[in-house]
């Protein structure tokens, strides 16, 4: 398979049309197998995936070290094609708890220094604060990243979960290549204000949560027992009547997938791919098997009739439950 490429905005790099989100490889949902995780990153690079997304706060640095190990042990040619996308700024305690975000310029540079070391690289390709710090003007945070660009430690500036007004302010400060946002069949809030803004400004979107944390993957069942450390165990869309309703939407999607001879996950990912050349979906595969399934979405062709049928089966705003618990929603700047 030859993976097509897309460009991150007007200022960013050319990347594979699907990126690999590595967060789940560090136990965000359930215990992960480190050996299999590294093998999955290697398989992704071998298949032509170039964009690897991580965060310095994913399991308190574990994920960056895992990605670093995968890069260090990959063949040189594959390692050189890899582009790193890193989120920073989330504050955590030894117990794993969350205590806000820090976008101060000194903190930005401090976070970057540690990420470069853990990843084992001399630069980060796209660097972005994970959530906008409400106590620090976005101009100051972006300005600090721009200084890292000037110094060669960062190649391109990104944002994450930023609202339309914040995106405009950031873009007026320095060139923004990309905004990372949750976008899926059942999470479409960016279509109202954010996506028109990024398109006006020539900024791309890397879409995370394209399978809504596995909810619309076709593999999640109502009787699945989630461990206490699994983030979904307290996420509203996975609770009680919400879950039952949302899985009903998945069954409607499954009928369409079967008609096309593809999996539910492939159909849901292909839908995000169809939204525009300026959108790069991040697939959260933790295993080579799931990676192979996700890459199959690149071969799914959706015509107008297919898209209409998908829209009818899973209308916008048809899911029940917020995408994050209330406390986490309160930290979002992105209006969706």
N, C-alpha and C positions, 0 to 999 in steps of 0.2 A: 504494500500500500504506500502510495505517495501522499503525504499529508500536505494539503494546500497551506499557503501562508496568508497572514493578514498583517497590516501595519498598525502599530499602536499610535493612533493620532497622526498629526502632521510632523511631530518632532521625535517620535519614538522609534524603536527598532522594529524590524520585521520579525514576526514570531509565527509559530505553528498555529493553525486555525483552532486547535484545541490545546489548552495548557493543562498542566498537572498540579492540582491543589494538594499539598502534602500534609495538611493539618491532621487528617484522620489517621495518619501513620504514627502519630504520637498519642494515641489513647484518648482522643477527644470524645469518641463514642463508645468504644470498647477496647479491650486489650488488643494491641497490634503486635504482629510478628516482625521484629526488626530485620531479620534476614530476608523475609519476603518483601518487606517495604523497600529495602535497598535493591532487591532484584526487580521490583516493579518500576522503580525509577530508572534502572538500567534498561529495562525493556521499553520504557517510554522513549528514552533517548535513542535507542536503537531503531525504534519505529519512526523517528523523525519529530517527536515532540521536543520543542526547544524551551518552552516557558515553564519554569518550576516556581511555584508560589509557596511561600512560607511566612512565618511571623516569629519575631524573637521571643514572644511570650507563649508560643505553643509549647505546652509542657515545660515552661521555664527554660527555654534554650534547647531542649531535647530535639525538637524538630529541625532546627538549624544544624545541629551536630549530625543528625541523621542524613540530611541533604548533603552536608559537607563530606560525610563518609562515602555517600553514593558518587559524588563528583570525583573524589580522590581515587576511587577504585574503578571508575569507568575508563574505557579506552580513551586515549588522548583526543582522538577526533570527535568523539561524542561529548567529552567534557568541554571541549572548546565551543561546541554549538549551543551549550546550555546557557540560558539567560535566567538570572535570578530576580524574582520579584519579592521584596521583603516589606512586611508591615512592622511598625514599631510603635511604642508609646503607651501600651497597656501596662498598668502597674499591678503586680501580683505579690502575694505574701507566701511564706514558706508552706502554708496549708493549701495553696492553690487558689485562695480567694482573690477577688478583684477589688482594687481600691482606686479606680479612676484612670486618668490618662495624663500624660505629660508631653506637651508640645513645645516646651521652652527650647530656645536655640541651643543652650549648653547641653540639655538632655538629648536633643536630636543627635548631636555629634557623639555623645557618650554611647547612646544606643548603637550607632553605626559602627563605632570602634569594636564593640563586642560582637556584632553580627559578622563583620569581616573576619574576625578571628575564628568564630565557631564554624563559619562556612568554608574557611580556608581559601578565600579568594582575595584579590587585590582591589576589586570594585564590585558594587552592587548595581545591577542593570536598571531596576526600577525600585525606588525607595519611597515609602508613603507612610503617613501616620495612620494607624488602624481606625481610630475614631477622632474626630475633631475635638481638640481640647477647648472646652468652653471658656477657659480662663486665659487663653493665649490667642491673640489675633492670628488668624491663619496666615497672614502676611509674614509674621515672624517665623512661624514653623517652616513655611515654604522657602522663605529667605535663607534659613539655615541649611536646608537641603540644597539650595542653589549654590551655596558656598562649597558644599561637599562636591557638587558637580564641577565647579571651577578647580577644585583641588584634585580631581580625578578619582575620588572614592565612590562616586555615584555617577551613573551615566544619564539617567532620566528621572524626572520627578512625577510621582503619582499621587493620587488621593484615594481615600477609602471611605465609603458611606458618607460622602459629603453631599449637602443639598445644593440646589441650583445657585443660590446666591453666594454660597461659599466657593463654589467652583469658579464663578466669575471673578471673585476677589483674588483667588489663588492664581488664576490665569493672567490677571493683570499684574501680578508680582513676578512671575517667571513662567516659562513654557511648561505646560502640563501635558504629559503624554497620554495619561490614562487615569480613569477613575474605576476603582473596584467596587462593585455593587452586587447585591443579591438580586438575581433575575431568573425567573423560572415561569413555567406555565401557571403556577398558582401564586406567584409573587411578581406582580407586574406594576407596582407603584411607580417605578422609574419612568414609565411611559408618559406620565402626565406633565412633569416639568423638567426632570433631570435629563432624560434622553434628548429632548429638543435642545436643551442648553449645551450638552456635550457636542451635539452635531453642529450646532451653530459655531462653536469655538474650535472645531476640528480636533476634539479629544475623543479617544476611544473608550470603550468599556470592557473590562474583564469581568465576566459574569460568574460569580460563585453561587453555590447552592442550586445549581441547575436541576438537580434531582431532589431538592428540598430536604437535604440531610437523609436521603434514602427513602423518604416518604413516597415519592412518585417514581421510584426505581422499578417497581413491579416485583421487588423481592421482600418488601416489608409486609408482615401479616399482623392482624389484630391481636393474636395470642402471643406475640413475641415478648419475651421478658427482657426488660432493659436493666442493666446493672446500675447501681447507685452512682457510679462515676460517668455513666453515659449521659451526655448533655441532653439528649432527647427525653430523658426520664422526667424532666421538668419544663419541657418546651410545650407551649399551649397546643400546637397542632397535633401533638402526639397523645393528647389526653382524652379519655372517655368518649363522649359523643362526638367531639371534634374529630378524633381519629377515625371513628366509624364513618362519619360523613366523608372525610377526605379520602379514605380508602375506596369509598364508592365512586369517587371521581376517577381514581386510578383504574377501576374496573372498566369504566367507560373508555378510558384511554387504551386499555388492554385490547378491547375489541378492535379498535382501529389498528393497533400494532399487529395483531394477528392477521388482519386483512392484507397488510403490506408485507408480512413475513419477516417482521423485525421484532425486537424486544421492546418492552415499555420504556426502558431506559434509553434505548437508541432513539425512539420516537421523540421522547421528551427533550433529549439533547439536540436532536436535529431541528426541533422547533426553535430552540435558542439560536442555533447556527443560522437559521433562516431569517432572523430578525434584522440582519444587516452585516455588511463587511466590516463595520466598525465595532463589532461585538466579538469577543474571544471567550468562549465558555471554558471554565476551569472544571475538569472532572476530578472527583475526589476518590479515585480508585486506590484501594489499599493493597490489592492483590493483582497479579498478572492476569488472572481470569477476568476480573472486573475491568481492567484496563483494556483488554481485547474487546470486551463488549462495548465499552465506551467509544473506542476508535471506530467501531462499526457504524457509528452515527454519521461519520463522514461520507458513507456510501448511500445514505438514505436521501432520496430526492423527494421533496414535498412540493406538489403542484398546488394550484389555487384551490382545487376541490379538497385536497388533503388538509390544507390549512383551515379551510372553512369547517370541515368536519371536526378538527381538533378544537377549534374555537367553540363549536356547539357542544362538544362533549365536556370541555373544561373552560367555561367562560371566565373572563377576568373577574376577580373578587369572589369566586365561587368557593374558595377554601374557607374553613372555619378555624379561628384561632390566630393570634399574632405569630409572627415568625420568630420572635424572641420572647422570653419572660419579661414582665413589666419593667423590672429594674434595668435590664439591658436595653429595652426600647427607649428608656429615658435618656440614654447616652447617645442616641442616634441623631445626626444632623441631617439625614438624607430624606426626610419627609415621606417615607414610604414604609 
